[in-house]
Amino acid sequence: MLLCAAHDIGLTDYEDVHYSRIVNPDRLQRQIEAVCERVPDGAARPGDLLLFSMRGSAQHVGMVTEVARDAWLVARNGKGEETNVERFIHTYQSVGRVVEHALAGAWRRRLVATYRWKDEG
C-alpha cells in the first residue's frame, strides 16, 4: 500500500523487495525516516504515515485519510480541549483487508510517530 502511494506522488527512487513478513521494528523506522520527516503531534494531514506499536515495538504503519476540522466533527480529548479527528487506512490482519479506522482509543495509545513524505523540491 505505501509503496503504491509513494509511487503515485513521485517517490520512485526507493524500493525494497527484500523484506520479511516478520517486521524488524528498527529497520522499519529507519526506512520510514529515510524518506519521511517527523510531524508534530496534532499536525497530521491526509497522506501522512502513522507508525504504531504492536506487541511492544513499532511495527505497523497506516496512512491518514482525513482530518476533520468541522466543528460538528471535532472530538473532545477529556480535558475539555478540542482536538482534530483523524481517520486512517491500514491492513488489518484479523479481517484480511485494508480498513479505515478513527485514530482514537487503542489506536491513539499505540501511535509512536507521524511522518510526512520529504519534499523533493
N, C-alpha and C positions, 0 to 999 in steps of 0.2 A: 504494500500500500504506500509506504513512504517513498520508496524508490520511484514509483509512478508519479507521485506528487512532485518530487524533486525534478524529475524529467520534464514534467509539464510546465514548470516555472523556469526552465532553462539551466538547471544544475545537472549537466550531463557529464562532467568530468569525473564524477565519483561513482564507482560501482564496486560492490563487494559480493562476489559469488561464493566466497569461501566462509560461509557461516554455518553454525550448528543449530540444531533445534533446541539445544540447551544453551541458554543465554549466558555469556560471560559479562556480568554487570559492569566491570571496569572497562572492558573493551567497548561495550555499547555506549557508555557515557563518553568515552574518548572519541569515538567515531561521530557521535552527535555534535560534540564540541568542536570537531574539526571543520564542520560545515555550518554550524549554527552559533548564535550568541545567546547568552542567558538573558531572560526578560524578567524585570522585577515583578514581584507578586502583585496581582491586580491589574497588570498591563497587557494581559493576553488579548490576542485578536485572531480572527479566523485565519487558519493556515499555520499557526504556531504549533510546535510539538510539545507534548506533555510527557514527562518521564515519571513513571510510577514505581514505587517499591512494592514488590510482591515477594512473599516469603522471606522478608528481611533484607532484600537487596534490590537495587534499581534495575529492573529487567523487563519493563512493559512500557510501550510507547503508544500514545494516542495523538490525534490531531484535532485542534479546536475547530469547530464548525460554526459556532455562533457565540456572540457575546451580547446578551440582552442589555440594552441601555434604556428601554422604555420604562417609564415609572411603574406601570402595572406589572411588569415582569421582574422588577428588581426585588431581590430577596433580602431578608434581614439576617444578619450574622450572629444574632444572640446578644449583641452589645447595643442594639438599637441603632447601629450604623447601617447605611445602605451599602450593598456590595453588588458587583455585576454577577449575572447568572451566565456561566459558560456551559456550552454543550460540546461534546467531543465524540469522535468516532474512534473505534479500536476493534481489533479482533477479540472475540470473546469465546474462549475455548469451550465453555460449557454449552454454548448453543451452536458452535461450529461456523460462525459467520461474523461479518462486520456489523456492529451495532452502534447506536448512538445513545449516550447517557448524559445526564446533567453532572457537572463537576461539583458534587455535593456529598455529604455524608462520608462513607468509607472511601470513596474515590478522592475526595478532597484531602482526607487524612493520609492517603498513600502518596500524594503528589510530592515528588522530590524537587523538580525544577520545571520551568517553562523555557522553551527555546524558540528563537526565530531564525530562519534561514539568513545567513550573512549576505549583505548587499554586495553583489559582484561589481557594482559601478563605482 
